[in-house]
Structures are given as C-alpha cells and as structure tokens.
C-alpha cells in the first residue's frame, strides 16, 4: 500500500471511528464531517498510544488490525469526552 492508500485508509478509519464515537457518547455534538474525521484520526493516535502502552504493539505489527480499529473507536470516545469538557468550560 502506497502513501496515497495509507492516507485514504486513515481518513476512512477516522470517519468510521469518529462517527461511532459520536453515536456512543450521549448528548448532541455539533460537528461537521471534517471535524468527525479529525476526531477519528486523533482517536486513532490516542488508541494506538494506549494499545502500545498496554499491549506493547505498534504499527510495525501491522497497520490495520481489528484491535487497532477498536482502539481507534475507544480513543475517539476519549477525545470526544475531553473535547466536550473543554468546550463546555469555555462556553460558561
């Protein structure tokens, strides 16, 4: 897979992870598609970092893994909760 394939894969996985995270977290999040993709990509980094800390695996073990996608969703949920807490505080 070349660089273009990797970028497209990251965007698609980011969109899916961000969408699922927004569906799981209660409340209304007014985010555009671009923000949802960025949320998923940030969640992928957070999930990948947590997966590396817990299991000692990284991208060298394979770029696309089921555990990586689940980690991306969990990371996106964490990122969305942090984003919600930060924006809620700044709005008050």
HELIX and SHEET records of a PDB file:
HELIX    1   1 UNK A    3  UNK A   24  1                                  22    
HELIX    2   2 UNK A   33  UNK A   55  1                                  23    
HELIX    3   3 UNK A   59  UNK A   61  5                                   3    
HELIX    4   4 UNK A   66  UNK A   91  1                                  26    
END                                                                             
